[in-house]
Amino acid sequence: MSRVLLPVALLVTSLLGVATVAWSASPLPASFIADLEGLQARLEAGDLAAVRERSVAQAERLAGGNAADRWARALYLQLAAGAAARDGDLSLAADYLGQARRGSGIEPHHRDRWQHDEAGLRLAAGETRDGANLLAEWLEGHSGEARDHWRLARARAELEQWELAAEHVRDARGMKAQLDEGQRELAVTVLRRAGDEAEALAILGGGLATSRDPERWRVAAALAQRAGNTGQAASIWEAGWRAGVFTGADDLRRLVELHLAGGTPARAAEHLEAALAEGTLEDSEANRRLLAQAWERARDRERALTAWQRVAEQSGAGDDWARLGQLAHAWGRDQLAERALAQAGR
């Protein structure tokens, strides 16, 4: 499963936007505000290395100072995170934000925002476990947005924590019912692995009508069968066959098997009869016997007897003649029964 990548530009914008509000509304000395604003302007101009170097140096110098110093330190670390993120070093950017939020005297709403952004950076950097834990902790105190739950669901899936992933899939769907293709694929995978075949099928089925991907149709049929609804599995495969998604002898055999297992043997027999006539399936003893069994299970007496007689004549096997005789006797075809049983006894 591919790792979800956060839009780094959006994260950088978030970091800078919060910083601007924070220091403009804070009781920092004018010298700090001027320096921070100057560094932000240089960051926006792309002077990344210089901004990071200056911001980190200022943060180190201010460590252990008074309340204003500690607040300024956190803002410098936020700027350093913005520079590192824009430079592509997402892990380092997350480290700077972690230092900023863990400083003493930081207001809870700033700490929360930095934790959320740190989680996003760590997930984007491939630090899945740490990022997932940070985001999960953040979501314990915030409802979040659908994208937060999708992000965490994917991270939990990468960690093979399927039940936890399924919880966040459901949370995300509760916030936004419409899924894009990536979300649909993730949701189906997670719910299948969590054992919720019915919900996975409901999601997958919504996209089948426009899909030409045979694998998606196969998965849908398998989900229905595992959920105990073989009839629905047969209906899905039938629709795929009619739409031309499924083709060839193997797919046809599977369609016949599903109809037989799903309680629609007449449809199985009709498909078999057409395939034998058209040459899609080999006109073999085994396929003829399967056709006879299908008509027998469908309780179509005339077709079943005709089919079994052809099988018996083709195979010459006593068991086939005996089966024909038993059915003929049960269905009141005494003359045919006598002939068939006589052949079976030879």
Salt bridges, closest charged atoms under 4 A:
ASP35 OD2 - ARG54 NH2 3.06
ASP47 OD2 - ARG42 NH2 3.12
ASP95 OD1 - ARG122 NH2 2.84
GLU107 OE1 - HIS109 ND1 3.48
ASP112 OD2 - HIS142 NE2 3.04
ASP117 OD2 - ARG113 NE 3.60
ASP117 OD1 - HIS116 ND1 3.63
GLU118 OE1 - ARG101 NE 2.47
GLU118 OE2 - ARG122 NE 2.91
GLU127 OE1 - ARG122 NH1 2.67
GLU145 OE1 - ARG147 NE 3.22
ASP148 OD1 - HIS116 NE2 2.75
ASP148 OD1 - ARG151 NH1 3.77
ASP171 OD2 - HIS149 ND1 3.73
ASP171 OD2 - HIS168 ND1 3.97
GLU181 OE2 - ARG216 NH2 1.98
ASP196 OD2 - ARG170 NH2 3.17
GLU197 OE2 - ARG226 NE 3.80
GLU199 OE1 - ARG170 NE 3.10
GLU199 OE2 - ARG173 NH1 3.09
GLU238 OE2 - ARG242 NE 2.99
GLU238 OE1 - HIS259 NE2 2.64
GLU238 OE2 - ARG267 NH2 2.78
GLU238 OE1 - HIS271 NE2 2.85
ASP251 OD1 - ARG218 NH1 3.05
GLU257 OE1 - ARG254 NH1 3.40
GLU270 OE1 - ARG267 NH1 2.28
ASP283 OD1 - ARG288 NE 2.73
ASP283 OD2 - ARG310 NH2 3.50
GLU285 OE2 - ARG289 NH2 3.48
GLU296 OE2 - ARG323 NH2 2.13
ASP300 OD2 - ARG303 NH1 3.47
GLU302 OE2 - ARG333 NH1 3.17
ASP320 OD2 - ARG289 NH2 2.63
